[in-house]
Amino acid sequence: MNVAELKSTSMVELNDLAVTLNIGEHRNFARQELIFRILQAEALQKRPDVRPKAFWKIMPDGFGFFALSHEQLSQRSRRISMSLLRR
């Protein structure tokens, strides 16, 4: 299913789909969160070997980096300012 189809689906049907996909505590989720979790579960069923591997690294000066690997910061890492980290 795609996002447009899920947005037009009733909450009852979304909850039934969440049960089918083994999404825990789905009844506590808001509609948007439930749609996101359904899409995520479907993606993981198609490609179970692909898992997100990212982390936040906060430096002593207060700036942070969002990076894709725990080993090291790279050119693909994104610098995040202190004002955004405080939010």
C-alpha positions as a Markdown table, in Angstrom:
| # | Residue | x | y | z |
|---|---|---|---|---|
| 1 | Met | 0.0 | 0.0 | 0.0 |
| 2 | Asn | 1.1 | 3.6 | -0.5 |
| 3 | Val | 0.5 | 6.7 | 1.6 |
| 4 | Ala | -2.5 | 7.9 | -0.4 |
| 5 | Glu | -4.3 | 4.5 | 0.0 |
| 6 | Leu | -3.6 | 4.4 | 3.7 |
| 7 | Lys | -4.8 | 8.0 | 4.3 |
| 8 | Ser | -8.1 | 7.1 | 2.7 |
| 9 | Thr | -8.5 | 3.9 | 4.8 |
| 10 | Ser | -10.6 | 4.0 | 8.0 |
| 11 | Met | -9.0 | 3.7 | 11.4 |
| 12 | Val | -10.7 | 0.3 | 11.9 |
| 13 | Glu | -9.0 | -1.0 | 8.8 |
| 14 | Leu | -5.7 | 0.5 | 9.7 |
| 15 | Asn | -5.9 | -1.2 | 13.1 |
| 16 | Asp | -6.7 | -4.5 | 11.4 |
| 17 | Leu | -3.7 | -4.1 | 9.1 |
| 18 | Ala | -1.5 | -3.3 | 12.1 |
| 19 | Val | -2.6 | -6.6 | 13.8 |
| 20 | Thr | -1.7 | -8.4 | 10.6 |
| 21 | Leu | 1.7 | -6.8 | 10.5 |
| 22 | Asn | 2.3 | -7.5 | 14.2 |
| 23 | Ile | 2.7 | -3.8 | 15.2 |
| 24 | Gly | 2.6 | -3.6 | 18.9 |
| 25 | Glu | 0.4 | -1.2 | 20.8 |
| 26 | His | -1.1 | 0.2 | 17.6 |
| 27 | Arg | -4.3 | 1.3 | 19.3 |
| 28 | Asn | -2.3 | 4.0 | 21.1 |
| 29 | Phe | -1.0 | 5.6 | 17.9 |
| 30 | Ala | -2.4 | 8.7 | 16.2 |
| 31 | Arg | -3.5 | 8.1 | 12.6 |
| 32 | Gln | -0.2 | 9.6 | 11.0 |
| 33 | Glu | 2.0 | 7.5 | 13.4 |
| 34 | Leu | 0.0 | 4.3 | 12.6 |
| 35 | Ile | 0.4 | 5.0 | 8.8 |
| 36 | Phe | 4.1 | 5.5 | 9.3 |
| 37 | Arg | 4.4 | 2.2 | 11.3 |
| 38 | Ile | 2.4 | 0.3 | 8.7 |
| 39 | Leu | 4.6 | 1.5 | 5.9 |
| 40 | Gln | 7.7 | 0.8 | 7.9 |
| 41 | Ala | 6.6 | -2.8 | 8.7 |
| 42 | Glu | 5.7 | -3.4 | 5.1 |
| 43 | Ala | 9.2 | -2.2 | 4.0 |
| 44 | Leu | 10.9 | -4.4 | 6.6 |
| 45 | Gln | 8.9 | -7.4 | 5.3 |
| 46 | Lys | 10.1 | -6.8 | 1.8 |
| 47 | Arg | 13.7 | -6.2 | 2.8 |
| 48 | Pro | 14.4 | -7.6 | 6.3 |
| 49 | Asp | 18.2 | -7.2 | 5.8 |
| 50 | Val | 17.9 | -3.4 | 5.5 |
| 51 | Arg | 17.8 | -1.7 | 8.9 |
| 52 | Pro | 18.5 | 2.0 | 9.6 |
| 53 | Lys | 21.8 | 2.5 | 11.3 |
| 54 | Ala | 22.2 | 6.1 | 12.4 |
| 55 | Phe | 23.1 | 8.0 | 15.5 |
| 56 | Trp | 23.4 | 11.5 | 17.1 |
| 57 | Lys | 26.8 | 12.5 | 18.3 |
| 58 | Ile | 26.9 | 15.6 | 20.5 |
| 59 | Met | 30.3 | 17.3 | 20.7 |
| 60 | Pro | 31.8 | 19.0 | 23.8 |
| 61 | Asp | 31.2 | 22.5 | 22.2 |
| 62 | Gly | 27.4 | 21.7 | 22.1 |
| 63 | Phe | 27.1 | 21.1 | 18.3 |
| 64 | Gly | 25.8 | 17.8 | 17.2 |
| 65 | Phe | 26.1 | 15.6 | 14.2 |
| 66 | Phe | 23.6 | 13.1 | 12.7 |
| 67 | Ala | 25.6 | 10.3 | 11.2 |
| 68 | Leu | 24.9 | 7.0 | 9.4 |
| 69 | Ser | 27.6 | 5.0 | 11.1 |
| 70 | His | 28.7 | 4.5 | 14.7 |
| 71 | Glu | 32.3 | 4.1 | 13.7 |
| 72 | Gln | 33.1 | 7.6 | 12.5 |
| 73 | Leu | 31.8 | 10.9 | 11.2 |
| 74 | Ser | 32.0 | 11.3 | 7.5 |
| 75 | Gln | 31.1 | 13.7 | 4.6 |
| 76 | Arg | 27.6 | 12.3 | 4.8 |
| 77 | Ser | 27.2 | 13.4 | 8.4 |
| 78 | Arg | 25.1 | 16.4 | 9.0 |
| 79 | Arg | 26.0 | 19.2 | 11.5 |
| 80 | Ile | 23.2 | 20.3 | 13.8 |
| 81 | Ser | 23.3 | 23.6 | 15.6 |
| 82 | Met | 22.8 | 24.0 | 19.3 |
| 83 | Ser | 19.5 | 25.8 | 18.9 |
| 84 | Leu | 18.0 | 22.8 | 17.0 |
| 85 | Leu | 19.4 | 20.3 | 19.6 |
| 86 | Arg | 17.6 | 22.2 | 22.4 |
| 87 | Arg | 14.2 | 21.8 | 20.8 |
